[in-house]
Amino acid sequence: MGRRNRKNRDSEDEGIDQAELEWMRKRQKTTVTTSNNSDTTSSDINKEPKASDVSKSSTTATTSEEQDKIERTRLKKVQKKAKQKAKKMALKQEEAIQQSKRQAEKALHDKQKKDLDKKKKKLKKETGSQEYKTLAKGVKYQDLVIGKGMPVKHRKKVRVSYTLRSKSHTSGKIIDSSHNFRFRLGKGEVIQGWDIGLEGMKVGGSRRLIVPPGAGYGNKDVGAGKGGDLYFQIELLHVAP
C-alpha cells in the first residue's frame, strides 16, 4: 500500500518537473530572441551608414535640386508667356488705335471729297456750260461764276480784279495783276480782248479770257513771249449806273 502511493507521487513529481522544464525552455528561448533583437537594434544604431544609404541620401538631394530646376524653368516659361501675351495685347491696342486713325482720316477725306463734289456741282449749275465760247477776233471766254448784279454794257465804267498769266490760267507764270482796276468799256482804254470779252458780264461774276495776239498786244512780248496768247481771270466788282 505504501509502495503504491510512493510510485504515484514519483509519477506526479515527474509530471511537474517535465512541465516546469518545458516552461523554462520557452522562457529561455523568448529571452534569447529578445536579447538578439536588442543587440541587433543597438548595433543598427551604433554602426556607420552603409554606402547604399549614402547613395540613397545623395539621390534624394539630387532629385530635390532637379525638382527646383524644373520649377524655376516652369516659372520662366510662365513669365515668358505672360510677357508675350502682354506684348500681343499692346500690339493689338496699337493696331486698334492706328485703324481708328485711318478710319477717321478716311472719313475726313470722304467728307472733303463730298464737299468738293458739292461745290463743283454748284459751280457747274451756276456757270452752266464749262466749255469755252469763241467771240470776235478769236477771243475765248469761260464763266466760272455767273454774277447776279448789273450787266456790263458798252461805254459803262467798270471796276475789276484780274490776274494775267502766260500759257495757262492755273499754272502759268503771273505777268500782271490788280485788285482794283477801273476803265470804261468800249473806249479803247484796254486791249480789244477785254472790250470784246467782258461785254454782258454781270457784277459778282468771274470769267476767264484767252486773248490771242490780234486782240491783245500783237507781237509785243509782255511776258508771254512774242505772239503768245494771254490768259486772264477777271472778277467784275462794280458797274457804274
C-alpha positions, 0 to 999 in steps of 0.5 A: 500500500505504501509502495503504491502511493510512493510510485504515484507521487514519483509519477506526479513529481515527474509530471511537474518537473517535465512541465516546469522544464518545458516552461523554462525552455520557452522562457529561455528561448523568448529571452534569447530572441529578445536579447538578439533583437536588442543587440541587433537594434543597438548595433543598427544604431551604433554602426556607420551608414552603409554606402547604399544609404549614402547613395540613397541620401545623395539621390534624394538631394539630387532629385530635390535640386532637379525638382527646383530646376524644373520649377524655376524653368516652369516659372520662366516659361510662365513669365515668358508667356505672360510677357508675350501675351502682354506684348500681343495685347499692346500690339493689338491696342496699337493696331486698334488705335492706328485703324481708328486713325485711318478710319477717321482720316478716311472719313475726313477725306470722304467728307472733303471729297463730298464737299468738293463734289458739292461745290463743283456741282454748284459751280457747274449749275451756276456757270452752266456750260464749262466749255469755252465760247469763241467771240470776235477776233478769236477771243475765248471766254469761260464763266466760272461764276455767273454774277447776279448784279448789273450787266456790263454794257458798252461805254459803262465804267467798270471796276475789276480784279484780274490776274494775267498769266502766260500759257495757262490760267492755273499754272502759268507764270503771273505777268500782271495783276490788280485788285482794283482796276477801273476803265470804261468799256468800249473806249479803247482804254484796254486791249480789244480782248477785254472790250470784246470779252467782258461785254454782258458780264454781270457784277459778282461774276468771274470769267476767264479770257484767252486773248490771242495776239490780234486782240491783245498786244500783237507781237509785243512780248509782255511776258508771254513771249512774242505772239503768245496768247494771254490768259486772264481771270477777271472778277467784275466788282462794280458797274457804274449806273 
